[in-house]
């Protein structure tokens, strides 16, 4: 497996290079959403008018089965109102939302929570679309559970362990699955000097076999 490990490290290095510049930013472009690497994302926002009703897009893989999104918001100060609207979109560019017209808004205590659930009929990459609708400003915390969610190559159900509890959800135990970003160019140089470029937006999955 040593040879396989070296190959994994080499490919990961290339992938990290391709992903640089997008992995740490909140994307405002639906076609290039920010990949989520854990079951929780957090953020802050200002008044929606000053923020021009800012929209953010995040992507992850889930399904088939039930996916739950728990969204908490907290106002910045007394007199502010933290308000966020969100929906779940398919990655294929369809305008039909998988989960539509949800939102969380702070109450008298300054916090608010919304729990939304959607049933996915197949395994797919989905996009979380968030729109700032707050007055004043605040912060948000969104958590995801269920439906075989994948974050950075880890598949799970609720506890984010193996999909089937015994490793069979990933195929052969000897295979190593590598998470790749949804955009960018993977550039590979072979020992004989030849090179190959792969458009990551066309890649479904990457596995390394011994």
C-alpha positions in Angstrom: 0.0 0.0 0.0 3.0 2.3 0.2 3.0 3.0 -3.5 -0.7 3.8 -3.2 -0.1 6.2 -0.3 2.5 8.1 -2.3 0.1 8.4 -5.2 -2.7 9.6 -2.9 -0.3 12.3 -1.5 0.7 13.4 -5.0 -2.9 13.7 -6.2 -3.9 15.5 -3.1 -1.2 18.0 -3.6 -2.4 18.7 -7.1 -6.0 19.0 -5.9 -5.1 21.4 -3.2 -3.3 23.6 -5.7 -6.3 23.5 -8.0 -8.6 24.4 -5.2 -6.5 27.3 -3.8 -8.3 30.6 -3.8 -11.8 29.1 -3.6 -11.6 26.8 -0.6 -11.6 29.6 2.0 -14.0 32.1 0.5 -17.8 32.4 0.7 -18.9 32.0 -2.9 -21.5 34.4 -4.3 -21.6 32.4 -7.6 -24.1 29.5 -7.9 -21.9 28.0 -10.6 -18.9 27.9 -8.2 -20.3 27.2 -4.7 -18.0 26.9 -1.7 -17.5 23.2 -0.9 -18.5 22.4 2.7 -15.9 20.3 4.6 -17.8 19.5 7.8 -21.4 19.2 9.0 -21.5 22.8 10.2 -21.0 26.2 8.7 -21.0 29.6 10.5 -21.0 33.2 9.3 -21.9 36.8 10.1 -23.8 39.5 8.2 -24.6 43.2 8.3 -27.8 45.0 7.4 -29.2 43.6 4.2 -29.5 47.0 2.6 -25.8 47.8 3.2 -25.0 44.2 2.1 -27.2 44.4 -1.0 -29.1 41.3 0.1 -26.0 39.3 -0.3 -26.3 35.7 -1.5 -24.0 32.8 -0.6 -23.7 29.4 -2.1 -22.3 26.2 -0.5 -22.2 22.7 -1.9 -22.0 19.1 -0.5 -23.1 15.6 -1.5 -26.1 13.8 0.1 -28.8 11.2 -0.4 -30.7 9.1 -1.0 -32.8 9.6 2.1 -33.8 12.3 4.5 -31.6 15.4 4.9 -32.1 17.8 7.8 -30.8 21.4 8.0 -30.9 23.1 11.4 -30.4 26.9 11.0 -29.8 29.2 14.0 -29.5 33.0 13.9 -28.5 35.5 16.5 -28.9 39.3 16.3 -25.8 41.5 16.7 -27.3 43.9 19.3 -30.5 45.1 20.9 -32.8 46.5 18.2 -31.4 44.5 15.4 -33.2 41.6 13.7 -31.2 38.6 12.4 -33.0 37.1 9.4 -31.8 34.6 6.8 -33.6 32.9 4.0 -32.4 29.6 2.6 -33.1 27.0 0.0 -31.6 23.8 -1.3 -30.8 23.6 -5.1 -29.8 20.8 -7.4 -26.2 21.0 -8.7 -27.4 20.2 -12.3 -28.5 23.8 -12.9 -32.2 23.2 -12.6 -34.2 26.2 -11.4 -36.5 23.9 -9.4 -35.5 23.9 -5.8 -35.3 20.7 -3.8 -36.2 22.7 -0.6 -37.8 26.1 -1.0 -38.7 29.2 0.8 -37.2 28.4 4.3 -35.9 31.0 6.7 -34.8 31.8 10.3 -35.4 35.0 12.2 -34.5 36.2 15.6 -37.3 36.7 18.1 -37.6 38.8 21.3 -34.7 37.0 22.9 -32.4 37.8 20.0 -32.1 34.3 18.6 -34.1 32.2 16.2 -34.1 28.6 14.8 -35.6 26.9 11.8 -35.4 23.1 11.2 -36.1 22.0 7.6 -36.2 18.5 6.2 -36.1 17.3 2.6 -36.2 13.7 1.2 -33.7 13.2 -1.6 -34.5 10.4 -4.1 -31.0 9.9 -5.2 -27.4 10.6 -4.3 -26.4 14.0 -5.6 -24.5 17.2 -5.1 -26.7 19.9 -3.7 -26.3 23.6 -3.2 -27.3 25.5 -0.1 -28.4 29.0 -1.1 -28.4 31.6 1.7 -29.7 35.2 1.4 -29.2 37.9 4.0 -32.4 39.6 5.0 -31.4 41.0 8.4 -32.0 44.4 9.8 -28.8 45.6 11.6 -26.8 42.4 11.5 -26.0 39.2 13.3 -24.6 35.7 12.8 -25.8 32.3 11.7 -24.9 28.6 12.3 -26.2 25.9 10.0 -25.9 22.1 10.7 -26.6 19.2 8.5 -27.5 15.6 9.3 -28.7 12.4 7.7 -29.0 11.1 4.1 -25.5 9.8 3.6 -23.9 13.2 3.6 -20.3 13.6 2.3 -18.0 16.3 3.6 -14.4 16.2 2.3 -14.8 12.5 1.3 -16.4 11.3 4.5 -19.8 9.6 4.1 -22.2 9.2 6.9 -25.7 9.1 8.3 -26.2 11.5 11.2 -23.0 10.5 13.0 -21.0 10.8 9.8 -19.5 7.4 9.9 -19.6 4.7 7.2 -22.9 4.7 5.2 -23.6 1.0 6.0 -21.7 0.8 9.2 -19.2 -1.8 7.8 -17.4 0.1 5.1 -19.3 -1.4 2.2 -20.8 2.0 1.3 -17.4 2.9 -0.2 -16.9 -0.2 -2.3 -13.8 -2.3 -1.9 -12.0 -2.0 1.5 -8.7 -1.7 -0.5 -9.9 1.3 -2.4 -9.0 4.8 -1.2 -11.5 7.5 -2.0 -10.2 11.1 -2.5 -12.5 14.1 -2.3 -12.0 16.6 -5.1 -13.3 20.2 -5.6 -16.1 20.7 -8.0 -14.2 23.1 -10.2 -10.6 23.7 -11.3 -8.1 21.9 -13.5 -6.1 18.9 -12.2 -2.7 18.9 -13.9 -0.8 15.6 -13.8 2.8 15.1 -15.0 3.9 11.6 -15.6 7.5 10.2 -15.1 8.0 10.1 -18.9 7.4 13.8 -19.1 3.9 13.7 -20.6 1.1 15.7 -18.9 -2.6 15.5 -18.7 -5.2 18.1 -17.6 -8.5 17.0 -16.1 -11.5 19.4 -15.8 -12.7 18.7 -12.2 -16.2 19.8 -13.0 -16.6 16.6 -15.0 -15.3 14.3 -12.3 -17.8 12.3 -10.3 -15.3 10.5 -7.9 -11.6 9.6 -7.6 -10.5 6.3 -6.1 -7.0 4.7 -5.8 -6.7 1.0 -6.0 -3.6 -1.1 -5.0 
